[in-house]
Amino acid sequence: MTRTIPLRPRSVFDDAGYAATLEALTVQAQQLYLADDVPWVVGYSGGKDSTAVLQLVWLALAGLPSGQRHKAVHVISTDTLVENPVVAAWVTHSLDVMSAAASAQGLPIEASRLTPAVADSFWVNLIGRGYPAPRPKFRWCTERLKIKPSNAFIRSVVRAHGEAILVLGTRKAESSGRAHRMAALEARRSRDLLSQNEALPNCLVYTPVENWSNDDVWTFLMQTPNPWGYSNKDLLSMYQGASPDGECPLVVDATTPSCGDSRFGCWVCTLVDKDKSMSAMIQNDEEKEWMLPLLQLRNELDLADDRHLRDFRRMNGTVQLFHDRPIPGPYVQSARERWLRMLLEAQAWIRANGPASVRSIELITLAELEEIRRIWVVDKHEFEDRLPVIYTEATGSPYPGRPLDEHLPLNAGTIEVLREITGDDRLHLEMVRELLDIEQRHRAQARRAGLFDALEKALRRGFYDDETDATIRAQHRQATLARPSQEDMVPDPLDVADGFIRQVASDEVAR
């Protein structure tokens, strides 16, 4: 029986050999660096591809006389604050080592760790605003966590210098889609080796390892010592501990695959069926078992049907139908409080039971907790102010945040009475609570501008008896719009309520 021996994939080092190919790439990078005064921005995720690119840039700069190192090279790494903790620690330490090594070697390399704005963070949006866990058709996380921080930095460089050159570790071998996009950009290059970035004006892209295979990347990393003193063998070990899918790249536009398609990404990611990398780390290394609570929480978020956790109304209070069923909106209060409790309990458990290296782990920052608290109390009128209570119960420690700068309409005892009166009628409770909060906020104003509109909005949002009632009314409105005959022109109860709303508001102003 004849055996077929699979052919080895062609390597970029085959034609000229390893040393000559590497020398040619180094000279290429040096010539491009010396060609103008446009600063470089290197995207660094800590994975294999971005490490290989940064090593090439580093070697190119080190090979130039000090007088020719005339412009800055910014190394940026975007931390979403929900990265795999092992990888996040690796990258953070790498940036520290990198900065010290660049200074010692006299290289114009400046490393920066970027994070999303507090208002854009994962937990503020999910636990605070109630955004559901990301899905392929509602991928709200990529823009906020990855694109905005990196693009803001790049735009600041462009504003200061007129242009910027992005140096990325993207490779055609990553996927057929990536190869097609890179080929299209290559065909429209205005300068040798540089492609225009469609999302960022005055920003050119240089991809020195675009034709490398996975094997080429690892060959380079294993044969060429890391020039800033980090261990590429440890990087290989980290990859060997998980699935072989790739890495999380610097994301600067919506066409770039985010962590959902990556080897190392956000531990909360629900854009994939399961977190293979974290599962493999836990399975392959007993010292990683402290990540089990994170994996459990991630799996809790990844529900096939989470309607029971979400409001039947959209974020703005409207009811929209799809196949005669309401499109679910944000997480309800009880679900958001549950997610917060689970997150804080996971953090407390890891701090108490994990190795010394994670005893101070911070799964959610105090700034995020403060913003979540503000959203709950101010934006959502949940003036029970439950966050400090949940924090204390979950962690066993007093809440470290500032006293609430709000004069709440009801005290804790009165709120419990209100809950007893409304019973299981969540909509009634929320409507009364919002009306009380609106009245409280307008009471001290000399001119109560916006009071009528605020009261009307609250009553419209809470007018329904339940989801079934809201569905019937929404179906009636759809039928009326589709068949505007005289028989269908029955006054909408919400419109009939307008007169009552206005009268209540007028009475309040007079009082």
Beta strands, then each sheet from edge to edge (+ up, - down):
strand 1: 40-43
strand 2: 73-78
strand 3: 109-114
strand 4: 164-167
strand 5: 194-196
strand 6: 203-206
strand 7: 321-322
strand 8: 325-326
sheet 1: 3+ 2+ 1+ 4+ 6+ 5-
sheet 2: 7+ 8-
end
